[in-house]
């Protein structure tokens, strides 16, 4: 079970546009916007320039090639940065602590682009806007449960704002 959840409403089309685009102008813009977060991720994992870094992973995504599948966790964290870059975090009243159960009901990992998954953290669940209602019907049956209601409210937030939704469970 995870320890915390971060949710984002985002634009899946913009994230998909990146993968394999080889668009150097867009890559430069995204790198500039994420510069501090990329550097922080490198620091968090004590990554040196001669190793696979967050910048290396972002470059892979723009190239559309997964060169370092053994670093799946880094692909997940960089994917989270892209979700934030093209969207906004959701800050519910109780900091989503109740959503820690998400990894118990949704075992699959999913992303809008073809990244490897670590099988550990972060657990990623990506839902396109068009699939929000189907996701809710499939996984959220007991709306009397506080955790289920909270997840339903988060899905409703994305639906009302016509956005795609991504959960990162840590």
C-alpha positions in Angstrom: 0.0 0.0 0.0 1.2 3.5 -0.7 1.9 6.2 1.7 0.6 9.3 -0.2 -1.2 10.1 -3.4 -0.7 13.0 -5.8 -3.4 13.6 -8.4 -3.3 15.8 -11.4 -5.8 17.0 -13.9 -3.8 17.2 -17.1 -3.9 17.2 -20.9 -3.1 13.7 -22.2 -3.0 15.0 -25.8 -0.1 17.3 -25.0 1.8 14.6 -23.2 1.2 12.2 -26.1 2.5 14.9 -28.5 5.9 14.8 -26.7 6.5 11.1 -27.1 8.7 10.5 -30.1 8.2 14.0 -31.5 11.9 14.9 -31.6 10.7 18.5 -31.4 13.8 20.2 -30.1 12.0 23.6 -29.7 9.3 22.1 -27.5 11.9 20.0 -25.7 13.8 23.2 -24.8 10.6 24.8 -23.6 9.7 21.9 -21.4 13.2 21.5 -20.1 13.2 25.2 -19.1 9.9 24.9 -17.4 11.0 21.7 -15.5 14.6 22.6 -14.9 14.3 22.9 -11.1 12.3 19.8 -10.8 14.6 17.8 -13.0 17.6 18.9 -11.0 15.8 18.1 -7.7 15.0 14.6 -9.0 18.7 14.1 -9.9 19.6 15.3 -6.4 17.0 13.0 -4.7 18.6 10.0 -6.3 22.2 11.3 -6.2 22.5 11.0 -10.0 25.6 12.4 -11.6 25.9 13.7 -15.1 27.7 10.6 -16.4 24.7 8.4 -15.2 21.2 8.1 -16.4 19.5 11.3 -15.2 16.1 12.9 -15.3 17.3 14.8 -18.3 18.3 11.6 -20.0 14.8 10.2 -19.4 13.1 13.3 -20.7 15.3 13.1 -23.9 14.2 9.5 -24.3 10.6 10.5 -24.2 11.1 13.2 -26.8 13.0 10.6 -29.0 10.2 8.0 -28.4 12.8 5.4 -27.3 13.1 3.8 -23.9 16.8 3.3 -23.6 16.9 2.6 -19.8 14.0 0.4 -18.8 15.9 -0.6 -15.7 15.3 3.0 -14.5 11.5 2.6 -14.7 11.0 4.7 -11.6 12.7 7.7 -13.2 10.4 7.4 -16.2 7.5 7.5 -13.7 8.8 10.6 -12.0 9.5 12.4 -15.2 6.0 11.4 -16.5 4.6 13.0 -13.3 6.5 16.2 -14.1 4.9 16.2 -17.6 1.5 15.8 -16.1 2.2 18.8 -13.8 3.6 20.8 -16.7 0.5 20.4 -18.7 -2.0 20.4 -15.9 -2.5 21.2 -12.2 -2.4 19.2 -9.0 -5.6 18.5 -7.2 -5.5 19.6 -3.5 -8.5 18.1 -1.8 -9.5 19.1 1.8 -7.9 16.1 3.5 -4.8 15.8 1.3 -6.0 12.6 -0.2 -4.8 10.4 2.6 -7.9 8.3 2.2 -6.9 7.5 -1.4 -3.9 5.4 -0.2 -6.1 2.4 -1.0 -6.0 3.1 -4.7 -3.2 0.6 -5.3 -5.5 -2.1 -3.7 -8.3 -1.6 -6.2 -6.4 -0.7 -9.4 -3.5 -3.2 -9.8 -2.5 -2.1 -13.3 -0.2 0.7 -14.0 -1.1 3.0 -16.9 0.3 6.1 -18.6 -0.7 8.1 -21.6 2.7 7.3 -23.2 4.7 4.1 -23.5 6.9 4.2 -20.4 8.2 1.2 -18.4 6.7 0.7 -15.0 8.7 -0.1 -11.9 6.3 -2.5 -10.3 6.9 -0.4 -7.2 6.7 3.3 -6.7 5.4 5.4 -8.2 2.2 3.4 -8.9 0.6 5.3 -11.8 -3.0 5.3 -12.9 -3.8 7.5 -15.9 -7.4 8.0 -17.0 -8.4 9.9 -20.1 -11.4 12.2 -19.8 -13.5 10.0 -22.1 -12.9 7.1 -19.8 -13.6 8.8 -16.4 -17.2 7.5 -16.1 -16.3 4.0 -17.1 -13.5 4.0 -14.6 -15.8 5.2 -11.9 -18.4 2.5 -12.7 -15.7 -0.3 -12.8 -13.9 0.5 -9.6 -16.2 2.6 -7.4 -19.2 0.6 -6.3 -19.6 1.4 -2.6 -20.1 5.2 -2.4 -20.9 4.9 1.3 -17.2 4.3 1.9 -15.3 7.5 2.6 -12.4 6.5 0.5 -14.6 5.6 -2.5 -16.4 9.0 -2.1 -13.2 10.8 -2.1 -11.9 9.1 -5.2 -15.3 9.7 -6.9 -15.1 13.4 -6.0 -11.6 13.6 -7.6 -12.9 12.0 -10.7 -15.8 14.4 -10.8 -13.4 17.3 -10.4 -11.6 16.2 -13.6 -14.9 15.5 -15.4 -16.3 19.0 -14.6 -13.1 20.6 -15.8 -13.0 18.4 -19.0 -9.5 17.2 -18.1 -7.6 13.9 -18.0 -6.7 12.5 -14.6 -3.5 10.9 -13.3 -2.8 9.5 -9.8 0.7 8.9 -8.5 0.7 6.6 -5.4 3.9 6.6 -3.4 
